[in-house]
Amino acid sequence: MDSDCLFCDIVNGRRPSHRVFEDDDVVAFLDARPLFPGHTLVVPREHHETLTDLPAEALGPFFTRVRDITAAVESAMEATGSFVAANNRVSQSVPHFHVHVVPRNRKDGLRGFFWPRSRYGSEAEAEAVAEKLRSELAD
């Protein structure tokens, strides 16, 4: 627990929220500034700032809950799909790992990702990036 963390305060009941789910591993609550009604944040009970800080043994239980909550959000909000995302440091407004589950429907006003996308300049450039990643994963 981080005494200065907004999400730790929510998890521990020191700050109000509209909880939709909680168990020993996670707490899920409505985003205070939703993209659409039903926009839910799923946070681990323990304070971990980023995905890479989340212990390996917590990944399965955490993402199982994200999956279940995603299904519930889609069903309850009568959405045809969802956007499930997490920021890792950059654009992470609260430094406590969290996943956004946003109900989506066609022509709802959101267009794909919220940032511009591009292509690699060549197959060689793409292969060089892939090799960097493979090398890092091999370590």
C-alpha positions in Angstrom: 0.0 0.0 0.0 1.2 3.5 -0.8 -0.2 6.1 1.6 -0.2 8.7 -1.2 -1.9 6.6 -3.8 -5.5 7.4 -4.9 -6.2 3.8 -5.9 -4.8 2.4 -2.7 -7.2 4.7 -0.9 -10.1 3.4 -3.0 -9.0 -0.2 -2.4 -8.8 0.3 1.3 -12.1 2.2 1.6 -10.6 5.5 2.5 -12.0 7.2 -0.6 -15.4 6.6 -2.1 -15.9 4.8 -5.4 -18.6 2.9 -7.3 -17.2 -0.6 -6.9 -18.4 -3.2 -9.3 -16.2 -6.1 -8.1 -13.7 -7.1 -5.5 -12.0 -10.2 -4.3 -8.7 -11.1 -2.7 -6.7 -10.0 -5.8 -8.4 -7.1 -7.4 -10.9 -4.2 -7.0 -12.9 -2.9 -10.0 -14.7 0.4 -9.9 -16.2 2.9 -12.3 -13.8 5.4 -13.8 -14.7 8.9 -12.3 -14.3 10.4 -15.8 -15.6 7.7 -18.1 -15.3 7.6 -21.9 -18.7 5.9 -21.9 -21.0 4.7 -19.1 -19.6 1.4 -17.7 -16.0 2.4 -18.2 -14.4 0.4 -15.4 -10.9 0.4 -13.9 -9.5 -2.9 -12.6 -6.6 -2.6 -10.1 -4.6 -5.1 -8.1 -5.2 -4.8 -4.3 -1.5 -4.6 -3.7 0.3 -1.5 -4.8 2.3 -2.1 -7.9 3.0 1.0 -10.1 3.3 -0.8 -13.5 2.6 -4.0 -15.3 6.3 -4.9 -15.1 6.2 -4.5 -11.3 3.3 -6.9 -10.9 4.6 -10.2 -9.6 4.4 -13.2 -12.0 2.2 -15.1 -9.7 -0.3 -12.3 -9.7 -0.7 -12.1 -13.5 -3.0 -15.0 -13.9 -5.5 -14.1 -11.2 -5.4 -10.4 -12.2 -6.0 -11.0 -15.9 -8.6 -13.7 -15.3 -10.6 -11.0 -13.4 -10.0 -8.5 -16.2 -11.5 -11.0 -18.6 -14.5 -11.6 -16.4 -15.1 -7.9 -15.9 -14.8 -7.3 -19.6 -17.5 -9.8 -20.3 -19.7 -8.3 -17.6 -19.2 -4.7 -18.9 -20.0 -5.7 -22.5 -23.2 -7.6 -21.4 -24.4 -5.1 -18.8 -23.9 -2.1 -21.1 -25.3 -4.0 -24.1 -22.0 -3.2 -25.9 -20.9 -5.0 -29.1 -17.3 -5.0 -27.9 -14.8 -3.3 -25.6 -11.5 -1.5 -25.5 -9.2 -3.0 -22.8 -6.0 -1.1 -22.2 -3.3 -0.2 -19.7 -0.7 2.6 -19.7 2.7 1.8 -18.3 4.3 5.0 -16.9 3.6 7.3 -19.9 0.1 8.6 -19.7 -0.5 6.7 -16.5 -2.4 9.3 -14.5 -2.3 7.3 -11.3 0.9 5.4 -10.5 -0.9 2.2 -9.5 -1.2 -0.4 -12.2 -4.7 -0.5 -13.7 -6.6 -1.7 -16.7 -9.3 0.3 -18.4 -12.3 -1.7 -19.6 -14.4 0.5 -21.9 -17.6 -0.7 -23.5 -17.6 0.0 -27.3 -20.1 0.1 -30.1 -19.7 0.9 -33.8 -19.8 4.6 -34.5 -19.5 5.5 -30.8 -17.1 8.3 -31.7 -13.8 6.6 -30.8 -11.5 5.8 -33.7 -9.2 2.9 -33.0 -6.3 3.8 -30.8 -6.1 7.4 -29.5 -2.9 8.1 -31.3 -1.6 8.2 -34.9 -0.3 4.9 -36.3 2.3 4.5 -39.0 4.2 1.8 -40.9 7.8 0.7 -40.7 10.0 2.3 -43.4 11.0 -1.1 -44.8 11.0 -4.8 -44.1 14.6 -4.4 -43.0 13.7 -1.8 -40.4 10.9 -4.0 -39.1 13.2 -7.0 -38.9 15.8 -4.9 -37.0 13.2 -3.9 -34.4 12.0 -7.5 -34.1 15.6 -8.7 -33.5 16.1 -6.1 -30.8 13.0 -7.4 -29.0 14.0 -11.1 -29.5 17.4 -10.3 -28.1 16.0 -8.6 -25.0 13.6 -11.5 -24.4 16.4 -14.0 -24.7 18.3 -12.4 -21.8 
